[in-house]
Amino acid sequence: MGIDKAKAEIKKLREEIRHHDYCYYVLSQSEVSDREYDGLMLRLKRLEEEFPVLITLDSPTQRVSGGVQEGFKTVRHRQKMLSLDNVYSFPELKDWAQRVRKGLSPDEAVEYAVEPKIDGLSANLTYQDGVLTVGSTRGDGETGEDVTVNLRTIRAVPLRLKSDNPPQLIEIRGEVYLGIEDFNQLNKERQKQGEVLFANPRNAASGSLKLLDARITAGRKLNFFAHSLGEVDGANFLSHWEFLTAMKKNGLRVNPENKLCKNLNQVFKFCALWEKTRRKLGYQIDGVVVKVNSLKQQDRLGATLKSPRWATAYKFPAHQVTTRLKDIIVSVGRTGVITPVADLEPVECSGVTIQRATLHNFDEIERLGIKIGDRVVLERAGEVIPKIIKVVDSVRSGKEKVFNIPRNCPACNSEIVKEKEEEVAYRCVNPWCPAQMEKGLTHFAGRSCMDIEGLGEAIVRQLIEKELVRDFADVYYLKKEQLLKLEFFKDKKADNLLLAIKKSKTRPLDRLIYGLGIRHVGEKAAYVLAQRFKSLDKIALLEKEDLDAVYEVGPAISGSLTAFFTQEPVKKLIKKLKEAGVNIKEDEEGLLYMPLAGKTLVFTGGLEFLSRRQAEDLARKAGGSPASAVSKNTDFLVAGKNPGSKYDQAFKLGVKIITEKEFSRLIIPL
């Protein structure tokens, strides 16, 4: 067979296979038997093996890649993936709808698109000219992990959109999940192999999507529903429903239970229906997502920093079950807070096996009158977090034991104390407690702090167990030969981590302050302190009275700061950080030049010279306030490559649109 004939047959086979995938995964119909489908796939594989020059990434044979990855890169979403605010009752849902009305004209009709809220994990698919190029997790909303190789294995995710004229670029958000039947089968197989069982389908889906071997992911039977639009260039949708309809036509799986509601009463009926019948579905849901259907209305309503105002999640009432409390164990948090955790006899609640539940604090144990061995009523609030709500004391046998508050930290044996009588929390007094150190260093290395890519919880745990780090500064003294002794570390992974550690030395001062994990000091307070005092050394020497005088620094923060910096281990830590070359000063010159004071900026599209985080940091240093959504109060829209709907919105509102170079000229004094 000649190459031209092979090319024509390969094209025909791919089109047939894509058509059958669409029928099966999107339309839930099957036009051919499994044997016939396998025959088409086998013929395509053989032709591609004979003519490897004709293999393309979007071929159905290329879903599963060979080999094991060393890790996942971080990718930035073109448009932020916001989380949804929750409501827990119809009155709360009505209040949300009234707020929506207030944000629009009084006489405007509002339609609502409603859909079951699947208990899975969010993913972002980026298609360029119709071909899947990047697939990532939600991450922190701004950046996620590049899990393209694993998302390609999901048959409900098309490698190429069906449209002959696809958008130049489109981000399609959706939910990756594992069906209940497939979840139970997976756990049966793991039990046979003596492996740890997954607690619930959501954890199984999340773990499967983040496996380093895509061949294992391919066998996990993950599924996908498209539900939201991100950045788009080359297409114009008037409504959310129009977008969903277009996605279905393009080969993406859209939940067939979705509904378009003309009024709020129809929304209430939809929520009530699925609250009663949700267990009939083959997958877990924990509520209903309600969205304003019109995209123009969505744009006008805008968003807060974390959530869209045009959407909410109605969470079903908590499911309650009864089980026995086997024991109460205590865990140590990042700031030393000792938290009691209930160790329970395994019990199924909303399709999930529960073995642990939070008890919040020791006062809660006393309030509930809990004893070890009690029968307790367990509630899975919002179908996610299990907690004990009461004791069934009528069935007590007399063998139950009173729980005594420990005197010493379970991790380091240091004394635990309640710092103030009015507080409910007990704390470990040892700031270098291994348990605190593990959580603290994970926080220090996180994206909001020093942003050390690759230094996650598992690696931090190894570093502490092998005594390679005893404080945050030790990270900057790690050697390659030390890292190569860690599990799963090879040359490339060690080099990448050392490079990430080196890059983190130049982070702005506020990121370092926040990373130190000082009690009560969040991102905003850290930024205020960096802007006001410009040096970690200066902050460390301040008296409480000096700090109290600073706007936005209250007595709780000032007390924590002075207590923190007077500790000898902290003084040694700062000295080690300085000697390692970590930046502990704010850019004085940049602080004096504030060309964006009082200005609000929004960034859209891909920037050429800066990451989104770097651009926002520079804007803040110049006195500006970066925002996630365009509104009439926006002063500048900084547009990079492939700007999305924010560009159109800014144009309509008359917001000044500038390029990345113009932004640079604004913030850098000539």
Buried (B, 14 or more C-beta within 10 A) or exposed (E): EEEEEBBEBBEEBBEBBBBBBBBBBBEEEEEBEEEEBEEBBEBBBEBBEEBEEBBEEBBBBEBBBEEEBEBBBBBBBBBBBBEBBBBBEBEBBBEBBEEBEEBBEEEEEBBBBBBBBBBBBBBBBBBBEBBBEBBBBBBBBBBBBBBBBBBBBBBBBBBBBBBEEBBEBBBBBBBBBBBBEBBEEBBEEBEEEEEEEBBBBBBBBBBBBBBBBBBBBBEBBBBBBBBBBBBBBEBEBEBBBBBBEBBBBBBBBBBEBBBBBEEBEBBBEBBEEBBEEBEEBEBBBBBBBBBBBBBEBBBBBBBEEEBBBBBBBBBBEBBEBEBBBBEBEBBBBBBBBBBBBBEBEEBEBBBBEBBEBBBBBBBBBEEBEBBBBBBBBBBBBBBBEBBBEBBEEEEEEEEBEEBEEBEEBBBBEBEBEBBEEEEEBBBBEBBBBBBBBBBBBBBBBBBBBBBBBBBEEEBBBBBBEEEBBBBBBBBBEBEEEBBEEBEEBEEEBBEBBBEBBEEBBEBBBBBBBBBBBBBBBEEEBBBBBBBBBBBBEBBBEBEEEBBBEBEEBEEEBBBBBBBBBEEEEBEEBBEBBBEBEBBBBBBEEBBEBBEBEEBBBBBBBBBEEBBBBEBBBBBBBBBBBBBBBBBEEBBBBBBBEBBBBBBBBBEEBEBEBBBBEEBBEBBEEE
